[in-house]
């Protein structure tokens, strides 16, 4: 049995579930639901479609955005994967370089045009560096990569290739907050490649 997007919409459940969340399969007599983050939730055997809908509704409830994502959405105008990756990238940089204003500078290699440049807004929200205070410089390389430099130290953070592929494959503008929530739940190690070096 599979709950389709059309069925969910007839029931008025539009916001989060859709096809990503409402993947329902039968394995023998056991029903398995896959939630937003790919975690399997096992339910009782031989549930009716109505019963399954109740289980799906449980998965729908947690769609209250984390505070950092809510602020990013307000600042940026919408919540997409690039601003989310920028937020997480900025957190990695701040954890290693600190949060003191003007203590380091960031070069973002995204270029000036969306969607890649949306990463920069995430960096501005999660580091002491902004375009306005001169802490962020943008180079037009078309890369999801940033380099932070301070006296004696350099940190390069790049979005992993498999994450870039995931964004290209899974991003759905009609349900755009599903993928950012998935990315937000991933670890730094899953999202980024890091390279730290000492500057002489």
N, C-alpha and C positions, 0 to 999 in steps of 0.2 A: 504494500500500500504506500502511496506517495501523496503527500499534500502539495498540491500545485500552488503557484502564485495566485492563479485565478480563484482557487478555492479560498485562500486566505483573504483575498480582497473582498469576496462575497461576504465573508464573516467580519469585514471591517478591520482586519489586522494588518495594516499597511507599513507600520513604521520601521520595524527592525528585522522581522523574521525573514520573509521572502524566501527565495530559493536557498540562500546561503545557510540560513538557520533551520529551515523546515525540511531538511533532508531526512526522510524517513524510510527505513528499510526493514524488511522482514528477514530474520535469520532463524529459520526453523519456526518455533512457536514464540520466539522472543522479539519484541519490538525494540529497535534502537533509534534514539533521536540523537542528532548531532547538533550541538549548540553553536553559538557564535564563534567560539574559539576552538572548534573541532573536537571538543570533549564529548565522548559518548555517554548518554544517560539512558540506562536500561530501565524499561518499564515492564509491567505485567504482560502476560501472553494474551493474544487474541483480543486486543483492544479494538473497539469500534472507532470510526473516524471522529465521532464526537468526543470520545475519551481522549484520543490523540490530540485533538485541538486543545483540550484543557492542559495537557502536558506542554504543548508548544507555548501556550500563554504564560506558563511559568517562566519559560526562557525569555519571553518578551519583556517582562517587568524590569530587569536590571538595566534597561537602556537609559539610565540617567548618566550624562557625560561626567567623567572625572573633572574636577575643578580646573585643572590645567588645560584640558581640551575645551571646556566651556569658554574660558578666557580667550583661548586661541581663536575660537569661532567668532567671538564678539569682535576681536581685534582685526582679524583677517577678512571677515565677511562670510565665510563658510568654512566647513571643516573637511579638508581633503587630505590625502595621504602625504603630500609634500610638506605641508605646514606641520603635520604630526611628526614626520621624520626630522624636520628641523628642530622641533621641540626636544625630541629625544637626543639628537646630536648635540644640541646646546647644553643639555644636562651632562652629557659625557664630558664636554669641554670644561664646564664649570666645576665639575667634581675634581678635575685634574689641574686646572689653571686658577681656580678661585672665582670669587664673585666681586672682587674689588674693581670699581670703575676705573678705566684707563690703564689697567695693569697689563693688558695684552690686547692684541688686535687679531681679527679674523679675516681671512680671505675666503670668500665663497666663490666657487667655480661654476655656478649655475647659469650664469648669464642673466640679463635683465628681464627676460620674458617668462610669463607663466607657461606651463605649470611648474617648471623647475625652480624659478625664482621664488615661488611660494615657500621654499625651504628657508629663505632668508628671514621671513617673518617669524618663523619658529625659533631661529637663532636669536633674534632680537628679544623674544619673550623669555628666553631661558638662559641668557648670558648678560653680563653688564655691557656688552657691545651692541651698538645700533649704527645704522647708516648715518643718522643725524649727528651722533657724537663723534663720528669719525672712526669708530671702532670696527666697522665692517666695510670691507672693500669687495666689490663684485667684479669678477673677471668672466669674460664671455667664452667659456669652454664647453658649456652644455653638459656639465658633470655634476653628479650628486656627491660633492666632495667639498670639505672645508679644511683650512689649515689655520690653527691658532698659534701665534708666536708671541713670546715674551722674552725678556732678557735671559739668554742662556738656554731657552727651551723651545721646542717645536712639537706640536701635536697635529697629526693629520688624521681626519676621520672621513671614511668613505662608506656610502651605502653599499652593502654587499650586492653582488650581481644577482643572486637568487631573489633578493628582495625587490630589486628593480624589475625583474621578470614577473614577480608576484603582483606588483602594482600594475604593470602593463596588462596582465591577464585578468585580474580580478576587479579592477576599479570599475564601478558602475555609478555614473553620475546621478541616476535616478534614486539610488539608495547609497549615497556617497559616504555616510558615516559608518557603514559596516566595516569597510577595510581599515580606516583609521583606528577603530576600536581593536581590531585584530593586531595591528602593528603596535599599538600602545601596550598590549598584553605580552608582547615578545620581550626577550632579554636583549641587553646591549650586544652581547656576543652573537646573537642571531641576526641582529640588524646591521652591524657595522664591522668594518675592518679598521684597526687602529695602528698607527705607526708613530712612536715617540722617539725623539732624538735630542741630543744636546747640541746647542749652537755655540761655536767657538768665537 
